[in-house]
Amino acid sequence: MMFSKAEFARRIGLARTAIDAASADLLLVDSGELLAWLTGYTLSETMYRAAFPRRDGDAWFTLRALDEAS
């Protein structure tokens, strides 16, 4: 990870604030720049990946199994 767990928690907190302000339950983050900011995870633009922070509960991340680090 490119930043500490505390920084990740801060960024997820900001995302949850935005989710709450929009009266939504989930945020789909699949823009490369936003993914890098939120998760520190970057890939080539040819590989699809997305993060799903939720208002409540754990966030999750998805990518193709082919692109998963071994």
PDB file of N, CA, C and O in Angstrom:
ATOM      1  N   MET A   1       0.851  -1.176   0.000  1.00  0.00           N
ATOM      2  CA  MET A   1       0.000   0.000   0.000  1.00  0.00           C
ATOM      3  C   MET A   1       0.895   1.237   0.000  1.00  0.00           C
ATOM      4  O   MET A   1       1.950   1.250   0.635  1.00  0.00           O
ATOM      5  N   MET A   2       0.478   2.243  -0.695  1.00  0.00           N
ATOM      6  CA  MET A   2       1.273   3.454  -0.837  1.00  0.00           C
ATOM      7  C   MET A   2       1.156   4.396   0.363  1.00  0.00           C
ATOM      8  O   MET A   2       1.882   5.386   0.448  1.00  0.00           O
ATOM      9  N   PHE A   3       0.254   4.093   1.280  1.00  0.00           N
ATOM     10  CA  PHE A   3       0.077   4.945   2.451  1.00  0.00           C
ATOM     11  C   PHE A   3      -0.347   4.087   3.631  1.00  0.00           C
ATOM     12  O   PHE A   3      -0.669   2.909   3.474  1.00  0.00           O
ATOM     13  N   SER A   4      -0.345   4.689   4.813  1.00  0.00           N
ATOM     14  CA  SER A   4      -0.634   3.931   6.037  1.00  0.00           C
ATOM     15  C   SER A   4      -2.099   3.508   6.125  1.00  0.00           C
ATOM     16  O   SER A   4      -2.959   4.023   5.411  1.00  0.00           O
ATOM     17  N   LYS A   5      -2.354   2.560   7.017  1.00  0.00           N
ATOM     18  CA  LYS A   5      -3.741   2.147   7.270  1.00  0.00           C
ATOM     19  C   LYS A   5      -4.565   3.313   7.800  1.00  0.00           C
ATOM     20  O   LYS A   5      -5.751   3.429   7.490  1.00  0.00           O
ATOM     21  N   ALA A   6      -3.943   4.173   8.594  1.00  0.00           N
ATOM     22  CA  ALA A   6      -4.656   5.347   9.119  1.00  0.00           C
ATOM     23  C   ALA A   6      -5.054   6.286   7.989  1.00  0.00           C
ATOM     24  O   ALA A   6      -6.150   6.847   8.005  1.00  0.00           O
ATOM     25  N   GLU A   7      -4.177   6.461   7.012  1.00  0.00           N
ATOM     26  CA  GLU A   7      -4.504   7.325   5.866  1.00  0.00           C
ATOM     27  C   GLU A   7      -5.590   6.684   5.020  1.00  0.00           C
ATOM     28  O   GLU A   7      -6.472   7.379   4.516  1.00  0.00           O
ATOM     29  N   PHE A   8      -5.535   5.364   4.857  1.00  0.00           N
ATOM     30  CA  PHE A   8      -6.594   4.668   4.127  1.00  0.00           C
ATOM     31  C   PHE A   8      -7.934   4.868   4.827  1.00  0.00           C
ATOM     32  O   PHE A   8      -8.941   5.145   4.176  1.00  0.00           O
ATOM     33  N   ALA A   9      -7.949   4.731   6.150  1.00  0.00           N
ATOM     34  CA  ALA A   9      -9.183   4.927   6.919  1.00  0.00           C
ATOM     35  C   ALA A   9      -9.701   6.350   6.762  1.00  0.00           C
ATOM     36  O   ALA A   9     -10.911   6.562   6.678  1.00  0.00           O
ATOM     37  N   ARG A  10      -8.799   7.327   6.721  1.00  0.00           N
ATOM     38  CA  ARG A  10      -9.212   8.722   6.529  1.00  0.00           C
ATOM     39  C   ARG A  10      -9.870   8.898   5.161  1.00  0.00           C
ATOM     40  O   ARG A  10     -10.910   9.546   5.045  1.00  0.00           O
ATOM     41  N   ARG A  11      -9.264   8.322   4.136  1.00  0.00           N
ATOM     42  CA  ARG A  11      -9.806   8.453   2.774  1.00  0.00           C
ATOM     43  C   ARG A  11     -11.147   7.733   2.637  1.00  0.00           C
ATOM     44  O   ARG A  11     -12.066   8.255   2.006  1.00  0.00           O
ATOM     45  N   ILE A  12     -11.266   6.544   3.219  1.00  0.00           N
ATOM     46  CA  ILE A  12     -12.553   5.838   3.204  1.00  0.00           C
ATOM     47  C   ILE A  12     -13.597   6.671   3.947  1.00  0.00           C
ATOM     48  O   ILE A  12     -14.754   6.738   3.531  1.00  0.00           O
ATOM     49  N   GLY A  13     -13.192   7.299   5.038  1.00  0.00           N
ATOM     50  CA  GLY A  13     -14.106   8.167   5.783  1.00  0.00           C
ATOM     51  C   GLY A  13     -14.619   9.319   4.929  1.00  0.00           C
ATOM     52  O   GLY A  13     -15.803   9.650   4.980  1.00  0.00           O
ATOM     53  N   LEU A  14     -13.738   9.928   4.146  1.00  0.00           N
ATOM     54  CA  LEU A  14     -14.164  11.000   3.242  1.00  0.00           C
ATOM     55  C   LEU A  14     -15.130  10.470   2.180  1.00  0.00           C
ATOM     56  O   LEU A  14     -16.112  11.130   1.840  1.00  0.00           O
ATOM     57  N   ALA A  15     -14.847   9.287   1.667  1.00  0.00           N
ATOM     58  CA  ALA A  15     -15.756   8.680   0.686  1.00  0.00           C
ATOM     59  C   ALA A  15     -17.114   8.403   1.313  1.00  0.00           C
ATOM     60  O   ALA A  15     -18.148   8.634   0.686  1.00  0.00           O
ATOM     61  N   ARG A  16     -17.118   7.913   2.537  1.00  0.00           N
ATOM     62  CA  ARG A  16     -18.391   7.625   3.217  1.00  0.00           C
ATOM     63  C   ARG A  16     -19.179   8.902   3.490  1.00  0.00           C
ATOM     64  O   ARG A  16     -20.409   8.895   3.433  1.00  0.00           O
ATOM     65  N   THR A  17     -18.491   9.980   3.781  1.00  0.00           N
ATOM     66  CA  THR A  17     -19.165  11.268   3.962  1.00  0.00           C
ATOM     67  C   THR A  17     -19.868  11.676   2.667  1.00  0.00           C
ATOM     68  O   THR A  17     -21.005  12.145   2.694  1.00  0.00           O
ATOM     69  N   ALA A  18     -19.191  11.496   1.543  1.00  0.00           N
ATOM     70  CA  ALA A  18     -19.796  11.819   0.241  1.00  0.00           C
ATOM     71  C   ALA A  18     -20.970  10.900  -0.070  1.00  0.00           C
ATOM     72  O   ALA A  18     -21.984  11.348  -0.605  1.00  0.00           O
ATOM     73  N   ILE A  19     -20.839   9.610   0.264  1.00  0.00           N
ATOM     74  CA  ILE A  19     -21.926   8.651   0.049  1.00  0.00           C
ATOM     75  C   ILE A  19     -23.148   9.074   0.858  1.00  0.00           C
ATOM     76  O   ILE A  19     -24.270   9.076   0.351  1.00  0.00           O
ATOM     77  N   ASP A  20     -22.923   9.427   2.108  1.00  0.00           N
ATOM     78  CA  ASP A  20     -24.010   9.856   2.986  1.00  0.00           C
ATOM     79  C   ASP A  20     -24.660  11.131   2.470  1.00  0.00           C
ATOM     80  O   ASP A  20     -25.885  11.249   2.477  1.00  0.00           O
ATOM     81  N   ALA A  21     -23.845  12.091   2.022  1.00  0.00           N
ATOM     82  CA  ALA A  21     -24.377  13.354   1.505  1.00  0.00           C
ATOM     83  C   ALA A  21     -25.249  13.139   0.272  1.00  0.00           C
ATOM     84  O   ALA A  21     -26.179  13.905   0.021  1.00  0.00           O
ATOM     85  N   ALA A  22     -24.947  12.098  -0.492  1.00  0.00           N
ATOM     86  CA  ALA A  22     -25.730  11.785  -1.686  1.00  0.00           C
ATOM     87  C   ALA A  22     -26.905  10.862  -1.383  1.00  0.00           C
ATOM     88  O   ALA A  22     -27.629  10.456  -2.293  1.00  0.00           O
ATOM     89  N   SER A  23     -27.097  10.531  -0.112  1.00  0.00           N
ATOM     90  CA  SER A  23     -28.149   9.594   0.302  1.00  0.00           C
ATOM     91  C   SER A  23     -28.053   8.279  -0.470  1.00  0.00           C
ATOM     92  O   SER A  23     -29.065   7.709  -0.878  1.00  0.00           O
ATOM     93  N   ALA A  24     -26.838   7.815  -0.660  1.00  0.00           N
ATOM     94  CA  ALA A  24     -26.595   6.556  -1.372  1.00  0.00           C
ATOM     95  C   ALA A  24     -26.103   5.518  -0.364  1.00  0.00           C
ATOM     96  O   ALA A  24     -25.801   5.847   0.783  1.00  0.00           O
ATOM     97  N   ASP A  25     -26.026   4.281  -0.799  1.00  0.00           N
ATOM     98  CA  ASP A  25     -25.520   3.199   0.036  1.00  0.00           C
ATOM     99  C   ASP A  25     -24.123   2.753  -0.387  1.00  0.00           C
ATOM    100  O   ASP A  25     -23.384   2.161   0.399  1.00  0.00           O
ATOM    101  N   LEU A  26     -23.772   3.045  -1.639  1.00  0.00           N
ATOM    102  CA  LEU A  26     -22.560   2.505  -2.227  1.00  0.00           C
ATOM    103  C   LEU A  26     -21.994   3.503  -3.223  1.00  0.00           C
ATOM    104  O   LEU A  26     -22.741   4.242  -3.865  1.00  0.00           O
ATOM    105  N   LEU A  27     -20.679   3.524  -3.349  1.00  0.00           N
ATOM    106  CA  LEU A  27     -20.007   4.362  -4.335  1.00  0.00           C
ATOM    107  C   LEU A  27     -19.191   3.458  -5.243  1.00  0.00           C
ATOM    108  O   LEU A  27     -18.399   2.652  -4.755  1.00  0.00           O
ATOM    109  N   LEU A  28     -19.366   3.574  -6.536  1.00  0.00           N
ATOM    110  CA  LEU A  28     -18.554   2.840  -7.506  1.00  0.00           C
ATOM    111  C   LEU A  28     -17.401   3.742  -7.907  1.00  0.00           C
ATOM    112  O   LEU A  28     -17.613   4.816  -8.469  1.00  0.00           O
ATOM    113  N   VAL A  29     -16.180   3.307  -7.619  1.00  0.00           N
ATOM    114  CA  VAL A  29     -14.984   4.072  -7.977  1.00  0.00           C
ATOM    115  C   VAL A  29     -14.211   3.249  -8.994  1.00  0.00           C
ATOM    116  O   VAL A  29     -13.579   2.256  -8.633  1.00  0.00           O
ATOM    117  N   ASP A  30     -14.253   3.653 -10.276  1.00  0.00           N
ATOM    118  CA  ASP A  30     -13.496   2.925 -11.286  1.00  0.00           C
ATOM    119  C   ASP A  30     -12.641   3.829 -12.158  1.00  0.00           C
ATOM    120  O   ASP A  30     -12.063   3.373 -13.144  1.00  0.00           O
ATOM    121  N   SER A  31     -12.555   5.087 -11.810  1.00  0.00           N
ATOM    122  CA  SER A  31     -11.649   6.019 -12.478  1.00  0.00           C
ATOM    123  C   SER A  31     -10.240   5.777 -11.942  1.00  0.00           C
ATOM    124  O   SER A  31     -10.048   5.669 -10.731  1.00  0.00           O
ATOM    125  N   GLY A  32      -9.265   5.693 -12.825  1.00  0.00           N
ATOM    126  CA  GLY A  32      -7.893   5.418 -12.412  1.00  0.00           C
ATOM    127  C   GLY A  32      -7.365   6.386 -11.376  1.00  0.00           C
ATOM    128  O   GLY A  32      -6.718   5.972 -10.414  1.00  0.00           O
ATOM    129  N   GLU A  33      -7.630   7.670 -11.558  1.00  0.00           N
ATOM    130  CA  GLU A  33      -7.134   8.675 -10.617  1.00  0.00           C
ATOM    131  C   GLU A  33      -7.787   8.531  -9.249  1.00  0.00           C
ATOM    132  O   GLU A  33      -7.112   8.623  -8.224  1.00  0.00           O
ATOM    133  N   LEU A  34      -9.090   8.306  -9.229  1.00  0.00           N
ATOM    134  CA  LEU A  34      -9.783   8.153  -7.948  1.00  0.00           C
ATOM    135  C   LEU A  34      -9.398   6.852  -7.252  1.00  0.00           C
ATOM    136  O   LEU A  34      -9.271   6.814  -6.028  1.00  0.00           O
ATOM    137  N   LEU A  35      -9.211   5.782  -8.032  1.00  0.00           N
ATOM    138  CA  LEU A  35      -8.761   4.522  -7.435  1.00  0.00           C
ATOM    139  C   LEU A  35      -7.389   4.682  -6.796  1.00  0.00           C
ATOM    140  O   LEU A  35      -7.153   4.181  -5.696  1.00  0.00           O
ATOM    141  N   ALA A  36      -6.492   5.371  -7.473  1.00  0.00           N
ATOM    142  CA  ALA A  36      -5.155   5.587  -6.915  1.00  0.00           C
ATOM    143  C   ALA A  36      -5.252   6.390  -5.619  1.00  0.00           C
ATOM    144  O   ALA A  36      -4.571   6.077  -4.642  1.00  0.00           O
ATOM    145  N   TRP A  37      -6.090   7.415  -5.606  1.00  0.00           N
ATOM    146  CA  TRP A  37      -6.244   8.230  -4.398  1.00  0.00           C
ATOM    147  C   TRP A  37      -6.866   7.415  -3.263  1.00  0.00           C
ATOM    148  O   TRP A  37      -6.391   7.471  -2.129  1.00  0.00           O
ATOM    149  N   LEU A  38      -7.912   6.669  -3.560  1.00  0.00           N
ATOM    150  CA  LEU A  38      -8.650   5.946  -2.520  1.00  0.00           C
ATOM    151  C   LEU A  38      -7.899   4.723  -2.007  1.00  0.00           C
ATOM    152  O   LEU A  38      -7.874   4.467  -0.803  1.00  0.00           O
ATOM    153  N   THR A  39      -7.289   3.971  -2.913  1.00  0.00           N
ATOM    154  CA  THR A  39      -6.719   2.683  -2.526  1.00  0.00           C
ATOM    155  C   THR A  39      -5.196   2.601  -2.648  1.00  0.00           C
ATOM    156  O   THR A  39      -4.566   1.738  -2.038  1.00  0.00           O
ATOM    157  N   GLY A  40      -4.612   3.497  -3.436  1.00  0.00           N
ATOM    158  CA  GLY A  40      -3.186   3.405  -3.709  1.00  0.00           C
ATOM    159  C   GLY A  40      -2.872   2.367  -4.775  1.00  0.00           C
ATOM    160  O   GLY A  40      -1.705   2.130  -5.086  1.00  0.00           O
ATOM    161  N   TYR A  41      -3.896   1.752  -5.332  1.00  0.00           N
ATOM    162  CA  TYR A  41      -3.747   0.682  -6.310  1.00  0.00           C
ATOM    163  C   TYR A  41      -3.829   1.265  -7.712  1.00  0.00           C
ATOM    164  O   TYR A  41      -4.820   1.905  -8.061  1.00  0.00           O
ATOM    165  N   THR A  42      -2.805   1.051  -8.510  1.00  0.00           N
ATOM    166  CA  THR A  42      -2.811   1.552  -9.888  1.00  0.00           C
ATOM    167  C   THR A  42      -2.464   0.416 -10.839  1.00  0.00           C
ATOM    168  O   THR A  42      -1.712  -0.497 -10.499  1.00  0.00           O
ATOM    169  N   LEU A  43      -3.013   0.494 -12.005  1.00  0.00           N
ATOM    170  CA  LEU A  43      -2.757  -0.465 -13.077  1.00  0.00           C
ATOM    171  C   LEU A  43      -2.814   0.264 -14.399  1.00  0.00           C
ATOM    172  O   LEU A  43      -3.195   1.433 -14.461  1.00  0.00           O
ATOM    173  N   SER A  44      -2.444  -0.411 -15.429  1.00  0.00           N
ATOM    174  CA  SER A  44      -2.609   0.112 -16.771  1.00  0.00           C
ATOM    175  C   SER A  44      -4.089   0.389 -17.016  1.00  0.00           C
ATOM    176  O   SER A  44      -4.954  -0.295 -16.468  1.00  0.00           O
ATOM    177  N   GLU A  45      -4.368   1.370 -17.821  1.00  0.00           N
ATOM    178  CA  GLU A  45      -5.760   1.713 -18.130  1.00  0.00           C
ATOM    179  C   GLU A  45      -6.485   0.614 -18.908  1.00  0.00           C
ATOM    180  O   GLU A  45      -7.702   0.687 -19.081  1.00  0.00           O
ATOM    181  N   THR A  46      -5.770  -0.388 -19.371  1.00  0.00           N
ATOM    182  CA  THR A  46      -6.433  -1.452 -20.134  1.00  0.00           C
ATOM    183  C   THR A  46      -7.041  -2.528 -19.239  1.00  0.00           C
ATOM    184  O   THR A  46      -7.751  -3.408 -19.727  1.00  0.00           O
ATOM    185  N   MET A  47      -6.771  -2.469 -17.943  1.00  0.00           N
ATOM    186  CA  MET A  47      -7.292  -3.484 -17.027  1.00  0.00           C
ATOM    187  C   MET A  47      -8.416  -2.895 -16.189  1.00  0.00           C
ATOM    188  O   MET A  47      -8.231  -1.869 -15.535  1.00  0.00           O
ATOM    189  N   TYR A  48      -9.575  -3.532 -16.203  1.00  0.00           N
ATOM    190  CA  TYR A  48     -10.694  -3.006 -15.421  1.00  0.00           C
ATOM    191  C   TYR A  48     -10.542  -3.389 -13.959  1.00  0.00           C
ATOM    192  O   TYR A  48     -10.198  -4.523 -13.625  1.00  0.00           O
ATOM    193  N   ARG A  49     -10.807  -2.421 -13.101  1.00  0.00           N
ATOM    194  CA  ARG A  49     -10.839  -2.629 -11.665  1.00  0.00           C
ATOM    195  C   ARG A  49     -11.751  -1.584 -11.066  1.00  0.00           C
ATOM    196  O   ARG A  49     -11.971  -0.526 -11.657  1.00  0.00           O
ATOM    197  N   ALA A  50     -12.285  -1.880  -9.886  1.00  0.00           N
ATOM    198  CA  ALA A  50     -13.199  -0.944  -9.238  1.00  0.00           C
ATOM    199  C   ALA A  50     -13.178  -1.171  -7.730  1.00  0.00           C
ATOM    200  O   ALA A  50     -12.958  -2.284  -7.252  1.00  0.00           O
ATOM    201  N   ALA A  51     -13.411  -0.092  -7.000  1.00  0.00           N
ATOM    202  CA  ALA A  51     -13.564  -0.155  -5.547  1.00  0.00           C
ATOM    203  C   ALA A  51     -15.004   0.205  -5.226  1.00  0.00           C
ATOM    204  O   ALA A  51     -15.622   1.017  -5.915  1.00  0.00           O
ATOM    205  N   PHE A  52     -15.529  -0.400  -4.183  1.00  0.00           N
ATOM    206  CA  PHE A  52     -16.906  -0.187  -3.771  1.00  0.00           C
ATOM    207  C   PHE A  52     -16.965   0.159  -2.290  1.00  0.00           C
ATOM    208  O   PHE A  52     -17.272  -0.706  -1.470  1.00  0.00           O
ATOM    209  N   PRO A  53     -16.676   1.410  -1.931  1.00  0.00           N
ATOM    210  CA  PRO A  53     -16.867   1.786  -0.528  1.00  0.00           C
ATOM    211  C   PRO A  53     -18.358   1.889  -0.223  1.00  0.00           C
ATOM    212  O   PRO A  53     -19.137   2.402  -1.026  1.00  0.00           O
ATOM    213  N   ARG A  54     -18.737   1.396   0.946  1.00  0.00           N
ATOM    214  CA  ARG A  54     -20.141   1.436   1.367  1.00  0.00           C
ATOM    215  C   ARG A  54     -20.295   2.443   2.489  1.00  0.00           C
ATOM    216  O   ARG A  54     -19.339   2.756   3.200  1.00  0.00           O
ATOM    217  N   ARG A  55     -21.507   2.944   2.638  1.00  0.00           N
ATOM    218  CA  ARG A  55     -21.775   3.867   3.742  1.00  0.00           C
ATOM    219  C   ARG A  55     -21.524   3.167   5.071  1.00  0.00           C
ATOM    220  O   ARG A  55     -20.922   3.744   5.977  1.00  0.00           O
ATOM    221  N   ASP A  56     -21.980   1.939   5.186  1.00  0.00           N
ATOM    222  CA  ASP A  56     -21.778   1.119   6.383  1.00  0.00           C
ATOM    223  C   ASP A  56     -21.129  -0.193   5.962  1.00  0.00           C
ATOM    224  O   ASP A  56     -21.471  -0.747   4.917  1.00  0.00           O
ATOM    225  N   GLY A  57     -20.221  -0.681   6.745  1.00  0.00           N
ATOM    226  CA  GLY A  57     -19.593  -1.964   6.456  1.00  0.00           C
ATOM    227  C   GLY A  57     -18.302  -1.814   5.668  1.00  0.00           C
ATOM    228  O   GLY A  57     -17.857  -0.708   5.359  1.00  0.00           O
ATOM    229  N   ASP A  58     -17.723  -2.952   5.358  1.00  0.00           N
ATOM    230  CA  ASP A  58     -16.449  -2.987   4.667  1.00  0.00           C
ATOM    231  C   ASP A  58     -16.587  -2.581   3.206  1.00  0.00           C
ATOM    232  O   ASP A  58     -17.592  -2.864   2.554  1.00  0.00           O
ATOM    233  N   ALA A  59     -15.565  -1.920   2.716  1.00  0.00           N
ATOM    234  CA  ALA A  59     -15.460  -1.651   1.282  1.00  0.00           C
ATOM    235  C   ALA A  59     -14.892  -2.893   0.614  1.00  0.00           C
ATOM    236  O   ALA A  59     -14.294  -3.732   1.288  1.00  0.00           O
ATOM    237  N   TRP A  60     -15.065  -3.028  -0.700  1.00  0.00           N
ATOM    238  CA  TRP A  60     -14.431  -4.125  -1.397  1.00  0.00           C
ATOM    239  C   TRP A  60     -13.880  -3.650  -2.722  1.00  0.00           C
ATOM    240  O   TRP A  60     -14.217  -2.567  -3.201  1.00  0.00           O
ATOM    241  N   PHE A  61     -13.027  -4.475  -3.310  1.00  0.00           N
ATOM    242  CA  PHE A  61     -12.294  -4.150  -4.528  1.00  0.00           C
ATOM    243  C   PHE A  61     -12.448  -5.322  -5.476  1.00  0.00           C
ATOM    244  O   PHE A  61     -12.424  -6.475  -5.044  1.00  0.00           O
ATOM    245  N   THR A  62     -12.605  -5.046  -6.756  1.00  0.00           N
ATOM    246  CA  THR A  62     -12.726  -6.119  -7.722  1.00  0.00           C
ATOM    247  C   THR A  62     -11.791  -5.866  -8.909  1.00  0.00           C
ATOM    248  O   THR A  62     -11.583  -4.724  -9.319  1.00  0.00           O
ATOM    249  N   LEU A  63     -11.241  -6.934  -9.444  1.00  0.00           N
ATOM    250  CA  LEU A  63     -10.438  -6.877 -10.646  1.00  0.00           C
ATOM    251  C   LEU A  63     -10.474  -8.259 -11.291  1.00  0.00           C
ATOM    252  O   LEU A  63     -10.912  -9.235 -10.682  1.00  0.00           O
ATOM    253  N   ARG A  64     -10.006  -8.319 -12.529  1.00  0.00           N
ATOM    254  CA  ARG A  64      -9.990  -9.602 -13.229  1.00  0.00           C
ATOM    255  C   ARG A  64      -8.990 -10.527 -12.539  1.00  0.00           C
ATOM    256  O   ARG A  64      -7.931 -10.074 -12.105  1.00  0.00           O
ATOM    257  N   ALA A  65      -9.309 -11.804 -12.434  1.00  0.00           N
ATOM    258  CA  ALA A  65      -8.390 -12.774 -11.824  1.00  0.00           C
ATOM    259  C   ALA A  65      -7.057 -12.776 -12.578  1.00  0.00           C
ATOM    260  O   ALA A  65      -6.005 -12.977 -11.972  1.00  0.00           O
ATOM    261  N   LEU A  66      -7.096 -12.555 -13.885  1.00  0.00           N
ATOM    262  CA  LEU A  66      -5.899 -12.504 -14.706  1.00  0.00           C
ATOM    263  C   LEU A  66      -4.939 -11.407 -14.229  1.00  0.00           C
ATOM    264  O   LEU A  66      -3.724 -11.546 -14.369  1.00  0.00           O
ATOM    265  N   ASP A  67      -5.481 -10.317 -13.666  1.00  0.00           N
ATOM    266  CA  ASP A  67      -4.673  -9.183 -13.248  1.00  0.00           C
ATOM    267  C   ASP A  67      -4.251  -9.238 -11.774  1.00  0.00           C
ATOM    268  O   ASP A  67      -3.514  -8.372 -11.302  1.00  0.00           O
ATOM    269  N   GLU A  68      -4.714 -10.238 -11.070  1.00  0.00           N
ATOM    270  CA  GLU A  68      -4.406 -10.375  -9.665  1.00  0.00           C
ATOM    271  C   GLU A  68      -2.930 -10.738  -9.474  1.00  0.00           C
ATOM    272  O   GLU A  68      -2.384 -11.584 -10.183  1.00  0.00           O
ATOM    273  N   ALA A  69      -2.303 -10.080  -8.504  1.00  0.00           N
ATOM    274  CA  ALA A  69      -0.898 -10.398  -8.214  1.00  0.00           C
ATOM    275  C   ALA A  69      -0.792 -11.817  -7.674  1.00  0.00           C
ATOM    276  O   ALA A  69      -1.633 -12.253  -6.888  1.00  0.00           O
ATOM    277  N   SER A  70       0.223 -12.521  -8.091  1.00  0.00           N
ATOM    278  CA  SER A  70       0.371 -13.902  -7.609  1.00  0.00           C
ATOM    279  C   SER A  70       1.276 -13.972  -6.410  1.00  0.00           C
ATOM    280  O   SER A  70       1.511 -15.056  -5.876  1.00  0.00           O
TER     281      SER A  70
END
